[in-house]
Amino acid sequence: MAPHDPGKKQEGFRRDTLDAWEEYRTAGLYASAEKVDAWLSSWGSDNEKPAPECRNSPKAPTLN
């Protein structure tokens, strides 16, 4: 078994983050942090909430 490579994992995380950012800039869809936190906090409870609906951003920001 090969040793754990933190650089490879970090690069994958970086790539996933940039892909998600580009998708957001293109589509302009988002869910607020508060709604996502409330949804995640409900996981595993008797009152689990549905995933928050995405909203359209009026103008997606650019990455400088």
Wavefront OBJ file of the C-alpha trace (Angstrom):
o trace
v 0.000 0.000 0.000
v 1.349 3.426 -0.950
v 1.954 5.988 1.815
v -0.607 8.739 2.312
v 0.104 11.730 0.050
v -1.340 14.923 1.615
v -0.257 16.989 -1.391
v -2.354 14.854 -3.725
v -5.388 15.150 -1.448
v -4.865 18.913 -1.147
v -4.604 19.279 -4.932
v -7.844 17.332 -5.375
v -9.577 19.596 -2.851
v -8.212 22.692 -4.635
v -9.421 21.401 -8.005
v -12.884 20.590 -6.599
v -13.084 24.068 -5.060
v -12.167 25.813 -8.313
v -14.651 23.643 -10.251
v -17.417 24.552 -7.776
v -16.492 28.253 -8.015
v -16.657 28.137 -11.821
v -20.019 26.375 -11.712
v -21.320 29.061 -9.340
v -20.011 31.867 -11.574
v -21.601 30.262 -14.631
v -24.968 29.282 -13.155
v -25.226 31.857 -10.350
v -27.005 29.350 -8.088
v -26.429 29.368 -4.347
v -27.963 28.468 -0.998
v -27.325 30.661 2.042
v -24.958 29.383 4.707
v -27.681 29.727 7.325
v -30.100 27.504 5.384
v -27.414 24.924 4.646
v -26.356 24.896 8.323
v -29.976 24.395 9.443
v -30.378 21.559 6.937
v -27.152 19.825 7.992
v -28.024 20.237 11.686
v -31.284 18.392 11.083
v -29.565 15.285 9.689
v -30.199 12.190 11.767
v -33.019 13.813 13.736
v -36.702 12.907 13.705
v -37.352 16.245 11.979
v -34.830 16.057 9.114
v -35.305 18.975 6.738
v -35.150 18.825 2.934
v -32.153 20.359 1.197
v -32.520 24.119 0.772
v -33.521 25.321 -2.668
v -30.896 27.104 -4.677
v -31.449 30.731 -5.559
v -30.133 32.753 -8.470
v -27.478 35.304 -7.690
v -28.225 38.702 -9.265
v -24.640 38.884 -10.492
v -22.104 36.182 -9.827
v -18.789 37.652 -8.642
v -15.505 37.203 -10.400
v -12.398 35.685 -8.871
v -9.565 38.218 -8.874
l 1 2 3 4 5 6 7 8 9 10 11 12 13 14 15 16 17 18 19 20 21 22 23 24 25 26 27 28 29 30 31 32 33 34 35 36 37 38 39 40 41 42 43 44 45 46 47 48 49 50 51 52 53 54 55 56 57 58 59 60 61 62 63 64
